[in-house]
Amino acid sequence: MSESAAPAEAAVSPSVVPVPDSQNTDLFSHIQTLLTNYLSSSPIYQLLLSSVVLCSASPNNVVLKLTVLPVHVNSKSILHGSLSATIVDLVGGLAVASAGSAKTGVSTDLHVSFVGAAREGDVLWIEGIAERVGETLGFTRVRIEKEVPGTGESGRALVATGSHTKYVK
């Protein structure tokens, strides 16, 4: 992990959607604008991620929230793997942008590990971390966790992890 990457433990509390501090207001606005543009210009993002909410943005780190809807589950009534991959794709690009890149890039490599399940109605917290963004490539990782009811503010269970490489030149 690069020195500039935010630690995974710095994730946002599931019960609080933070207001950006004055230092990160411009970055938050920039990432929100990118997210809005992606959601309005991509039919797949419109279909699957129109209800995603940006919660925080800081250098090399973004956090978003999404409630699992009927369109997000597979025939077993659990979060569809293709949605997890779509989330990793979108959030990986936003993480690259949070690192100061002028471009979010195009995907060159994307991996998803499915380690848990989420069901309709579950609240997902998604953290994207830009581990390194150079002149040509950006390397990100994404964590998808669900809130676990009755476990307090920090109660989450890992659903999926992803790594995403973007060509940013």
N, C-alpha and C positions, 0 to 999 in steps of 0.2 A: 504494500500500500504506500502511496506517495505521501510525503509530509503534508501536502496541502489538502488531502482528502479528509473529510469529516468522519469521525468514528461512528460506527453503526449505532452505538449506544445513545447518540445524540438525537435519536428519532423523537418525533413529537409525541406528546402524551395523547392517547386516543380520545380523551374526553374534552380536549381543548383544541380549538383551531386558532393558532397564534395570529396576532396582528404583526405584520412585519415591523421590525424596529427601523429607526430612521436611517441607519447605515445601509440596510438592505431593501429599502422601499423601491429604489430604482431597479434593482435586480428582480425583485418580486414582480413589479409591473412589466418588466421585459419578458419574464418567463410566462406570466399570465397572458400577455399579448401573443406570444408564440403558441401557447396552448389553445387560445381562442381561435387563432388562425388555422391550426391543424384540425381542430374539431369542426370548423366550418368548411374546410376545403377537402376533407377526406371522407368519402362515403363510409368506409369501414370504421373510422373513428366516430363518425356521426352515429352509426348504428350501435356500436359497442360501448363507446366511452363518453357519450354526451353528458353524462351525469357526474363525471370525475371533477373533483374540486382541488385546486392548488391550495395547500395549507401553509407551506413555507418555502422560501428559496434563500439560500445563502451560497457563498462561493463553494462550488463543487458539490452542492447538495440540494436536492428538491424533495419535498414530501407532499404526497397527494392522498386523497381519500375517495373511496368509491364504495357504494352499497351494492351488493350482488343482487342483480335483477333476473327475472326469468330468461332473458335473452343471453345471460352469461353462463348458464349451466348446461351440462350435457345430458345424455339420456339416463345417467345415473343420479341426476339432480345435484351434481357437484360442479364446482367451477371448471369450465371447459379449458383444456390445455391451450387451445388456440387463443383464448382471451389472455391467459398468462403471457404468452409470447407477444401478443399485441401490446400489452402493458409494458413489457420489457423494451420493446421497440420504441414506443412513445417516450417513456420515462428516461430511457438511455439518452435519447436526443436532447431532452430537456436538461439532463445533467450536464451534457457537453456544453450547452448554452450557458448554464450556470457557472461554468469554469471560465467564461469570458470568450469563448469561441464565437466568431462572427457567423458561423454556420453550424447547424446541428448535424450535418453530415448525412451520408447514406450508409446503410448497414453493409458491413463486410463479413460479419460473423455474429451469430446470436445463439446462445445456449440457455436452456431453461431446465432447472431441476425441480421436479414436483415432489414435495416432501410432506404435504398435508392436504386437507380438503377444506373447502368453504362451500356454504350452501346459500340458497336464496335468502336474502335478508341480512346475511353477515356483512359487517362493515370491514372493508379492507383498508389498510394503511400501506402505502407504497413509498419506499424511499429509493431515490436514485442518487448514486454517488459517482462523480467523475474521478476516477483514480489517477488518470494522467491524460492530458490533452496536449498533443504536440502540434506541429505544423501540418502533419499529414493524417495522423490517426488519433482517435480518442478512445479510451478504454473506460468502460463503465461497469458498475454492478448494480443490480436492482434487487430489493427484498420486498416480497409481498407477504404481509402478515394480516391476520384477522383478529378483531377484538374478541376476547373471551369473556362473555357476560359473567358478572359476579366475582371478578378477580381484581377489581380496583383499576386505578388509572393506567397501570403499566401492564395489564394482563393481555398479552397477545400470543398467538400461536403462528409459527412460520407455515406458510402455505406453499411458497415457491421462491426460488432464487434464480437470478439470471445474470449472465455476463454478456456484454454487448460491445462490439468494436465498430466504430464509425470512421469512415473516410471523410475527413473534414477539409481537405485542401480545396 
